[in-house]
Amino acid sequence: MKKSLASRGVEKVYLVKKYKNFPVKEDNDQVMKEYNKVKEAAQGVKYYSRRGLLGERFYVMDKPHEHKEATEKQDKQWSQALKSCGL
């Protein structure tokens, strides 16, 4: 069983980032601000979205980010959804 980051003594920081190439989240996207709580970061996204130029988009990324692998069942469901859309 994996232990959570908090139980290992690692504190998460939530970054508000600006997309360079929407909808692809890249490591080198510009960091606008860091927050300690996810709710504050979500409000930050709303703030930057209102203040930004037309077409600029923002998102929240947790740091350190843990990559999660999809289960086999989730992969099958995803593949079926893509086929039903014609992709």
BELZIQUI-V998951 format. One record per residue. N is the residue number from 0. RES is the residue in one letter. PSI is psi as a letter, one per 20 degrees, with the letter a starting at -180 (* if undefined). OMEGA is omega in whole degrees, -180 to 180 (999 if undefined). NEAR is the number of other C-alpha atoms within 8 Angstrom. Layout:
<<N & RES & PSI & OMEGA & NEAR> <N & RES & PSI & OMEGA & NEAR>>
//
This chain:
<<0 & M & p & 179 & 2> <1 & K & q & 176 & 3> <2 & K & q & 178 & 6> <3 & S & r & 179 & 6> <4 & L & h & -179 & 9> <5 & A & h & 180 & 8> <6 & S & i & 177 & 7> <7 & R & j & 178 & 7> <8 & G & j & -180 & 6> <9 & V & p & 179 & 7> <10 & E & p & 178 & 6> <11 & K & q & 173 & 10> <12 & V & p & -179 & 11> <13 & Y & p & -177 & 14> <14 & L & p & 170 & 14> <15 & V & p & -177 & 16> <16 & K & q & 178 & 13> <17 & K & p & 178 & 12> <18 & Y & p & 168 & 15> <19 & K & h & -175 & 7> <20 & N & m & -178 & 6> <21 & F & p & 5 & 7> <22 & P & j & -178 & 5> <23 & V & p & 176 & 6> <24 & K & p & -177 & 8> <25 & E & q & 180 & 7> <26 & D & h & -176 & 4> <27 & N & j & 174 & 4> <28 & D & q & -177 & 10> <29 & Q & p & 176 & 8> <30 & V & p & -179 & 9> <31 & M & g & -179 & 8> <32 & K & q & 176 & 7> <33 & E & q & 178 & 10> <34 & Y & q & 178 & 11> <35 & N & h & -178 & 9> <36 & K & q & -177 & 8> <37 & V & h & 179 & 9> <38 & K & g & 178 & 6> <39 & E & h & 179 & 9> <40 & A & h & 178 & 15> <41 & A & h & 176 & 9> <42 & Q & h & 177 & 8> <43 & G & h & 177 & 9> <44 & V & g & 179 & 12> <45 & K & g & -180 & 8> <46 & Y & g & -178 & 8> <47 & Y & h & 178 & 9> <48 & S & h & 179 & 10> <49 & R & h & -175 & 6> <50 & R & i & -176 & 6> <51 & G & r & 177 & 7> <52 & L & r & 179 & 5> <53 & L & p & 179 & 4> <54 & G & i & 177 & 4> <55 & E & p & 180 & 9> <56 & R & q & -176 & 8> <57 & F & q & 179 & 11> <58 & Y & r & 179 & 9> <59 & V & p & 176 & 12> <60 & M & p & 177 & 9> <61 & D & q & -179 & 9> <62 & K & p & 0 & 8> <63 & P & p & -178 & 6> <64 & H & p & 177 & 6> <65 & E & p & 180 & 4> <66 & H & p & 179 & 4> <67 & K & p & 177 & 4> <68 & E & q & 177 & 4> <69 & A & q & 176 & 6> <70 & T & r & 180 & 6> <71 & E & h & 179 & 6> <72 & K & g & 179 & 6> <73 & Q & h & 177 & 8> <74 & D & g & 179 & 9> <75 & K & g & 180 & 8> <76 & Q & g & 180 & 8> <77 & W & g & 180 & 8> <78 & S & g & 179 & 8> <79 & Q & h & 179 & 8> <80 & A & g & 179 & 8> <81 & L & h & 179 & 9> <82 & K & h & -179 & 8> <83 & S & h & 178 & 7> <84 & C & i & 180 & 6> <85 & G & j & -180 & 5> <86 & L & * & 999 & 5>>
//
